Amino acid sequence: MFKSILAAFDGSDGSEAALRKSAELANLCGAELTVLTLYRHHSVLEGSMYVTNANQPDDIDSIMQNHAKETAERGASIARQAGCEKIRAFVKGGPIARTIVGFSQEHENDLIVMGSRGLGSLEGYLLGSVSHKVTSLAQCPVLVV
């Protein structure tokens, strides 16, 4: 059935439910599970508006990337606890929906699994959700949990 499943994980409750479902499917199919956590790059103007901790990197992209790494590791741990053995975790930056689809094509995933609601902003309500964009752009099946 499926050989390679991509789970988009942002740490939200919806993405955790989707991750658990993807781990279940990977176990049933003997598929490899890839956990992908993304972060959005910020412009210089956006970055200048953030107050950072003296113990953290100066730029917001580094802070977001570090948070994404921690989130991806937590996702891999959740999948392991769900009994999944073949797990890889990745972190990417960029436009969320297009990056998910591009990553999936590059890694030849058979299925993308994601939550119907994540940590998206008000922009998602106005312009359309990430899950909706992924389902319209993806060339493989997409399971929205």
C-alpha positions in Angstrom: 0.0 0.0 0.0 2.2 2.9 1.2 6.0 2.7 1.4 6.8 6.3 2.6 4.5 8.5 4.6 5.1 12.2 5.3 3.6 13.6 8.5 3.6 17.4 8.8 4.0 18.2 12.5 3.8 21.7 14.0 3.3 20.6 17.6 -0.4 21.5 17.7 -3.1 19.1 19.0 -4.4 18.6 15.4 -0.9 17.7 14.1 -0.3 15.4 17.0 -3.5 13.5 16.2 -2.4 13.3 12.5 1.1 12.1 13.5 -0.4 9.3 15.6 -2.6 8.3 12.7 0.4 8.4 10.3 2.4 6.2 12.8 -0.5 3.7 12.9 -0.6 3.6 9.1 3.1 3.2 8.8 3.0 0.3 11.2 0.2 -1.4 9.2 2.0 -0.9 5.9 5.6 -1.4 7.1 6.2 2.1 5.7 8.9 4.6 6.6 7.5 7.6 8.4 9.0 11.1 7.8 8.2 13.8 10.3 8.5 17.3 8.8 8.4 20.4 10.9 8.5 23.8 9.1 9.2 27.3 10.2 8.4 30.5 8.3 11.3 32.8 7.4 10.8 36.4 8.6 11.8 39.6 6.8 14.3 42.0 8.4 11.4 44.2 9.3 9.5 41.4 11.1 12.7 40.3 12.8 13.4 43.7 14.1 10.1 43.8 15.9 10.9 40.8 18.1 12.5 41.1 21.6 14.9 38.2 22.1 16.5 36.7 25.2 20.2 37.4 25.7 20.9 33.7 25.9 19.3 33.0 22.5 20.5 33.8 19.0 20.0 37.3 17.8 17.8 36.7 14.7 14.2 35.4 14.7 15.0 32.8 12.0 17.5 31.1 14.2 15.1 31.1 17.1 12.3 29.7 14.9 14.6 27.0 13.4 15.7 25.9 16.9 12.1 25.7 18.0 11.3 23.7 14.9 14.2 21.2 15.6 12.8 20.7 19.1 9.3 20.2 17.7 10.5 17.7 15.1 12.4 15.7 17.8 9.2 15.6 19.9 7.3 14.4 16.9 9.7 11.6 16.3 9.5 10.6 19.9 5.7 10.5 19.8 5.9 8.3 16.7 8.3 6.0 18.4 6.0 5.8 21.4 3.2 4.8 19.0 5.3 1.8 18.0 6.7 3.2 14.7 10.3 2.0 14.1 11.3 3.5 10.7 11.3 7.3 11.4 13.2 10.2 10.0 12.7 13.8 11.1 13.4 17.0 9.1 13.2 20.7 9.6 12.6 23.1 6.6 12.0 26.8 6.3 9.8 28.5 3.8 6.2 28.9 2.7 4.4 26.1 4.6 2.1 24.5 2.0 4.5 24.7 -0.9 7.4 23.4 1.2 5.4 20.4 2.4 4.4 19.5 -1.2 7.9 20.1 -2.6 9.5 18.0 0.2 7.0 15.2 -0.5 7.8 15.2 -4.2 11.6 15.3 -3.6 11.4 12.4 -1.1 8.8 10.5 -3.2 6.3 10.1 -0.3 3.3 8.0 -1.1 1.0 9.9 1.4 0.9 13.2 3.2 -0.8 13.2 6.6 -1.6 16.4 8.4 -4.0 18.0 10.8 -7.0 20.0 9.7 -6.0 22.9 12.0 -2.5 23.7 13.2 -0.7 26.7 14.6 -1.6 28.9 11.6 -2.3 32.6 11.9 -5.3 34.7 11.1 -3.8 34.8 7.6 -4.9 31.1 7.3 -8.5 32.0 7.9 -8.4 34.8 5.3 -6.4 33.1 2.6 -7.2 29.4 3.2 -5.8 26.8 5.4 -2.5 25.0 4.9 -4.3 21.7 4.6 -6.5 23.0 1.9 -3.5 24.3 -0.1 -1.6 21.1 0.3 -4.6 19.0 -0.9 -4.9 21.2 -4.0 -1.1 21.1 -4.8 0.0 17.6 -3.9 0.5 14.9 -6.5 0.0 12.1 -4.0 -2.9 11.4 -1.6 -3.4 13.6 1.4 -5.1 12.5 4.6 -6.4 15.4 6.7 -7.1 14.3 10.3 
